[in-house]
């Protein structure tokens, strides 16, 4: 009985992982497609109504709560040997701005996530590690509070790198285009929330 129960749970977990991989695969070019306003989209499990697209960023508002909006971007590793995908989400939560990074392939964020970008003032690499991660079943999330200093840094960047440490695999860097961030973020901030 116990053996059958474990087998059943394993089967469900495998099917769930396959479903997530397939669903993320269909969304690969979502942020690059022409979207229609008022249409419901699903980006990494965040179901929302498309509001706006500014360069590399799209704004989705929750289909059941139009006042809850996010800047979203779907990113994928360029490494030919390892296919790794993530969803980047920036939200307003009370008085804070939160960046969430979600993984889709069942890789835990272990020991964490890093963001690397060039400091335009000092001409050197700036590395920031995100200590908080949470995993539920086959998806993991890292959360970072974007304070004013970090927002100023992000506003200056054409791109940055999200570094993921999947278990038992080499470090993966996801190059994240950032064109239009300042304008898109300003638009989102002006929305009621």
N, C-alpha and C positions, 0 to 999 in steps of 0.2 A: 504493500500500500504506500509506504513512505517512498519507495523507489519510483513508483508511478507518479506520485505527487511531484517529486523533484524533476522527473523527466518532463512532466506537463508544464511546470514553471519555466524550465529551460527553453522549451519549445516556444512558449509565449514571448520570452525575452528575445529570442532569435527573430521571430516574426515582427516584433515591435521595432527592432533595430533595422531590419530590412525595409520596413515601411517608412521609417524616418529617412533612411538613405535615399529611397526612391522619391519621397516627397521633396527632400532638399534638392535632389538632382533636377527636378522639374522647375525649380525656382532659380536656377543658376543665373539666368540673365534677366531676372525680374526687374532689377533696378535700371536696366538699360532699355527695357521695352517702353513703348508708348502706352501709358495707362489712361484709363477713362475715369473721370471723376465719379464719385458715388458708387463705384464698383468695389465689392469686397474682395480683398486679397489675403493670402495666408503667407507670411514670411517668417519662417522658423517658429511656427506655432503661435505667432502674434496675428490674430485675425483682425483686420482693420480695413477701413474705407480709405482709399487713396485720396489725398488732399492736394499734394504738391510734389514736384520734383525739381531740385536745384542741383544741377551737375551730378555729382556722385551720390547725393543723398535724396531719399524719398521721405515724405511725411505721411504716416498712416495714423488715423485716429480710430480707436476701438469702435467696432460696428455697433456695440450696445452702449457705448458711452463716448459721445462725440467730443467731450471735453478732455478725454484722456488720449494724448497724442504722443507719438515717438518719431524721432529721426531714425531711419533704419538703413542698413546696408548689408548686402550679402557678399561675403568674401570667400575666396578659395585659394588654396596653396598652389603655387606655380610648380612645385616639385613634381616631376613626372613619376617618381617612384611611389609617392604617397599622396593619396587624394584626401585632403582635409578641408573641411568647410566650417564656417562659423557665421553667426549673425551678430552684427554690432547694433546695439540699440542705445539711444540716448533719450532719457525721459526727464521730465520735471516731477519731483516728488516733494511736495510742500515747498520749502524754501531752498531745497538742494537740487542740483543737476546730477543725475546718475548715469554712468555709462555701464551697460551690461554687455558682456561678451558670452554668447552661447555657442557651445559646440554641438555637433549633430551626429557624429559618427560613433558614439559610445566611448570615445577616448576621455578618460578623466583628466582634469586639469591638475596635473601632479608634477612638481610641487606648486605650480601656480602659473600665472600669466604675466608677461611683461610687455611694456610698450616702449619702443625705441624710436626716437626721432632726433634730428639734428637741431641743436640749439643755434638759431640763426644769429643770435647776438655774440655768442662765444665760439662759434664754429667748432663745436664738439658734440659728440653723441650724448644724448640725455636718456638715461634708462630709468624706467619706473616700474616697480614690481607691484602686482596687485595681490595682497595677501589673502583676501577673502574669496573663497570659492565654495560652491555648493553643488552636489551631484544628486540627481533624482533619477533612478533607473539608468537609462543610457544617455541622458543629457546632463551637461554640466554648465554652470554659470559662474562667471567672475564679476564682481561688482566694484566699481570705483566711483568715489565722489569727485566730481569735477569742480574744484575750487576756482577762484578767479585767476590764479597764476597758471593753472593747467589750461583753462579756457583761452587765455592769452597765447599760450604756446600753440595750442591746436589751431587757433585762428591764422597763424603764420605759415602753416604747413600745406604743401601740395600733397604729401602723403606721409604715412608713418607705418611702422611695422608692429604688428601684434605677434608676440612670440609665445607659442604654445608648447608645453612640455608633455606630450602624451606618454603614458606609461610604457616603458620598455622600447620606446622609439626615439629617434634622434629629435633634437629641437627643431621645430618648424616655425618659420617666419611667414606670416600672412601680410603681404604688402597691401596696405589699405589706402586707396585714393581718397583725397580729402578736399577736392575742388568744390567750392560752393558752401563749405561748412559754415563760415561766418554768417552768410546771408540766410542759409537754411535754419541755423540755430536762432537767429534773430526773429525769423518768422514764427518759429515754434514758440518762442518766449512770449510773443505777442498774443498767442491764442489763449483763450480763457482756460484756467485750470484750477 
